[in-house]
Amino acid sequence: MAGIAESELIINNRGAVYHLDCRPEEIASTIITVGDPDRVKEVSKYFDSIEHQNQHREFVTHTGYIGGKRISVVSTGIGPDNIDIVLNELDALVNIDFGTRQIKEKLSTLNIIRLGTSGALQADIPVDSCVVSTFGLGIDNLLNFYRHDNNEEEKQMVQAFLTQTQLHHTFSLPYINTAGASVLKHFVDGFHHGITVTCPGFYGPQGRVLRMGLSQPDLIDRLTSFSFGNHRITNFEMETSAIYGLGRILGHQCLSISAIVANRISKTFSKDGAAAVDRLLTRSLAIISDNIL
């Protein structure tokens, strides 16, 4: 069987996957993703030791140890398009033989945990709190380029979203995926939980008005009022649904946790977003180092 073509999987002259510039041995099985390249060092400063440091464009990777736990932290940049690059290349690093360019017979599962920022869409979720995304609901279109399936609850939730919000008339078809259960179970106490909507932009796609009019001026109201059983939309950002969707297709356990730096209902913004993010990082690292395999 022919291997994956050089044009499809680009491996550079040091044997590293192109965008991340990482070799298979430079990545741990537990991976933290952050949007901001400068945030990588804010995570790895809590490592006891660092083995590898790689950088190419906005993609910065540090791999090291907290105690006996090997962890990588990778910056993705902003948006679903960057997640498409990062998730595909992380999977390639563990599940494709770079020598033969063949998919390995025995596939590996990664634990991928996004630690980022977000805006709350419910009045009772204050700035500086943390939200764990039980579902990632995408209005960004990325997953529609891949074959994917949903369980019955997810199908019903998407249909309820289409019916209640009527957003499908002008948007691409929304998609939804569930958080990885084996990771989610460790992030329960002290966190808000709910559906996170992933948008393809920061301004108009999140209902912000500067100098351009919006095709959906009531977007926030439609998202805030959505409910499905005990589930509601708690927040939105620009990566979660892409991570959950691609991670599920590829067989990885994914979770997204956000420090809330803005509340779009109360129109408030954190007085110290950096401190809120640091609290999220230290709390999450403690849970990851103690529990995640």
Secondary structure as UniProt FT lines:
FT   TURN            6..8
FT   TURN            13..14
FT   TURN            18..21
FT   HELIX           24..26
FT   STRAND          30..34
FT   TURN            37..38
FT   HELIX           39..44
FT   TURN            45..46
FT   STRAND          49..56
FT   TURN            57..58
FT   STRAND          59..66
FT   TURN            67..68
FT   STRAND          69..75
FT   HELIX           80..95
FT   STRAND          96..97
FT   TURN            98..101
FT   STRAND          102..103
FT   STRAND          111..120
FT   TURN            123..124
FT   TURN            127..128
FT   STRAND          130..138
FT   HELIX           142..145
FT   HELIX           152..165
FT   HELIX           167..169
FT   STRAND          175..178
FT   HELIX           181..184
FT   TURN            185..186
FT   TURN            189..190
FT   STRAND          192..198
FT   HELIX           204..206
FT   TURN            217..218
FT   HELIX           219..225
FT   STRAND          227..228
FT   TURN            229..230
FT   STRAND          231..237
FT   HELIX           240..250
FT   STRAND          253..263
FT   TURN            264..267
FT   STRAND          268..269
FT   HELIX           273..291
//
